Structure formats: structure tokens, C-alpha cells
């Protein structure tokens, strides 16, 4: 009986794969113009902020990944998997996304579901996961009391269990019950995280306008970290604004996967909610136009950081180059 069930499952899997390649074997751009965003939507000055709060942003890279042309078309180079640690004078260390797990360094793509392996190629190295890098650089994981996830895909939650004293935050629409490895999640790992540290959902139902966005939440009540309702990449996906001494930065998560995505009307086959993804993209485009001084860090890309930004520390900048991961392109 068990063998028959396995045989049926394998047969169904091959049928699904056949249908997938039949309909998606050739990439067609998902061009969505999205709604127009006007200057009147800009409300950046209305969020209270205490100028005496001096934050510092630490940036790490935990590896690189490459999305299949089936999802992204022919422009699909290797891209970084960055993570961020915010030093707050009152609330200590706050992490935004935790990147790739150490398991990727040990067994590579074999750590992923077989179908996920066909859609993503991922590389890391031993000791380059976020907790290991933080420990070496005296930013101790045990001193992190808040971890904010842009979303729960495998390349944004790696080794999150190392932050044993942290509360975990996710967007309010995150569905913790309906996740599969085939979709790029690690349900067993997420379930254990949730058991040890129940996720706190960021409630945007009473969110206020900020910048070019309609719904944001002041996470700490001091205007220093502002969560943005996204929901384009996934249900529940978010980004955050961080107010640093020398200017605001916007950590987008995969609401902006990379700068190529931001410049194009093609939302690719990566977003679960393409129309919403296009709207978020347009809101960020208007933000760029109105406030070019705001530095944007996409989920899988790296901006040019001005040399005078002493409030931003790039740890191990060599890791943002592909050759650091034994690649030539």
C-alpha cells in the first residue's frame, strides 16, 4: 500500500513537472505598468522622530543565488543574499533577515526541495552564515532581541534559531499554516522557530501613510524603524525604513528583488501578487524621484554606498563579489 502511494506521488510529480515546463518552458515577461503614483502621496515629514537617536547599520552578505530563466528571463545573474543588523542605543541589536543557512555551505542545493533546486541555484561557504560572521565581528547573536523578517523564504531565515533571545516579527498577512518546501519555504524549521519564539505579526490595519506608502507602522515608537506593508512578493512580505544619522535607508526585502527589477515593468514570475508588486514598485520609483538621497538596499542587490556614510558599516565587502564564492561570473 505504501509503495503504491509513493508510485502515485512520483507519477503526479512528473505530470506536474511536465505541465510546468510545457506552459513555462519559454519565458514571457510579466509586464504590468501598475497605477500612477503622484507627488501628493508623499508624507515623509509627518512621522515623529527624535534626532538624538543615533543608529548604525551593519551589512553582511551570506552567499549568492541565481534565479532560473523560467522565473526571471535571460537576465538572471548571480546576486548577493544580504542581511542587516541595526544598532539601536536603547533597544540594542535588531536583525532584518538572516540570509542563507550554514546547511547551504555544507551540502549546497541538496538542502532544497528538488523543484526549488530547478528554480534557484544557491552558493555559500562554511562560516559565512550571519550568526558566524556576527560572532567574529563582536556583534553577538545572543544580544539580538528583535529579528524582523521581510518574508519567510529559505534565503531570508537561515540560522534564525541562533538568535535565542529574540522576538521574531513578520507581516500581518504571513500565512504560517500553508507553506511547502516546493515553494521555497522550510515548514519544519519555521514551525520550530514559531514554537520556540512565537512570531509577532506586525498589524498594518491601523497603519499610517509615510513617504509614498499608505500603510506603515512605527515599530519602536520612536520613528527610527518603520515597517512598510508590502504584500507584493508574498502575502505578508514587508520592507523597513531605518533612520540613520546621515540619512534614511530603505531595506526593501524582496519587494525590490534587485535594481534591474525596479527599472523594468516586468515583475517576472517571482512575485505571488504581481499587481500589488507593480504598485509597490511604482511607489518606490516615485520615492526615488522625490528623495534620491534615500539609500535603497534591495533583497538581492547592493547599492553604491557613499564613502561619508560612517553610519553604515559594510562587513567583509569582498563577499559582495562573485569571485569570493568561487565563481567567475
Secondary structure as GFF3:
##gff-version 3
##sequence-region A 1 329
A	DSSP	alpha_helix	2	24	.	.	.	ID=ss1
A	DSSP	three_ten_helix	39	41	.	.	.	ID=ss2
A	DSSP	three_ten_helix	44	46	.	.	.	ID=ss3
A	DSSP	beta_strand	56	67	.	.	.	ID=ss4
A	DSSP	alpha_helix	69	72	.	.	.	ID=ss5
A	DSSP	beta_strand	79	88	.	.	.	ID=ss6
A	DSSP	beta_strand	92	96	.	.	.	ID=ss7
A	DSSP	alpha_helix	102	107	.	.	.	ID=ss8
A	DSSP	three_ten_helix	108	111	.	.	.	ID=ss9
A	DSSP	alpha_helix	114	119	.	.	.	ID=ss10
A	DSSP	beta_strand	120	123	.	.	.	ID=ss11
A	DSSP	alpha_helix	130	136	.	.	.	ID=ss12
A	DSSP	three_ten_helix	141	143	.	.	.	ID=ss13
A	DSSP	beta_strand	144	148	.	.	.	ID=ss14
A	DSSP	three_ten_helix	154	156	.	.	.	ID=ss15
A	DSSP	three_ten_helix	160	162	.	.	.	ID=ss16
A	DSSP	beta_strand	167	171	.	.	.	ID=ss17
A	DSSP	three_ten_helix	181	183	.	.	.	ID=ss18
A	DSSP	alpha_helix	187	196	.	.	.	ID=ss19
A	DSSP	beta_strand	200	202	.	.	.	ID=ss20
A	DSSP	beta_strand	208	210	.	.	.	ID=ss21
A	DSSP	beta_strand	213	218	.	.	.	ID=ss22
A	DSSP	beta_strand	225	229	.	.	.	ID=ss23
A	DSSP	beta_strand	238	244	.	.	.	ID=ss24
A	DSSP	beta_strand	247	251	.	.	.	ID=ss25
A	DSSP	three_ten_helix	253	255	.	.	.	ID=ss26
A	DSSP	alpha_helix	259	263	.	.	.	ID=ss27
A	DSSP	alpha_helix	274	290	.	.	.	ID=ss28
A	DSSP	beta_strand	295	297	.	.	.	ID=ss29
A	DSSP	beta_strand	312	314	.	.	.	ID=ss30
A	DSSP	three_ten_helix	317	320	.	.	.	ID=ss31
A	DSSP	three_ten_helix	322	325	.	.	.	ID=ss32
###
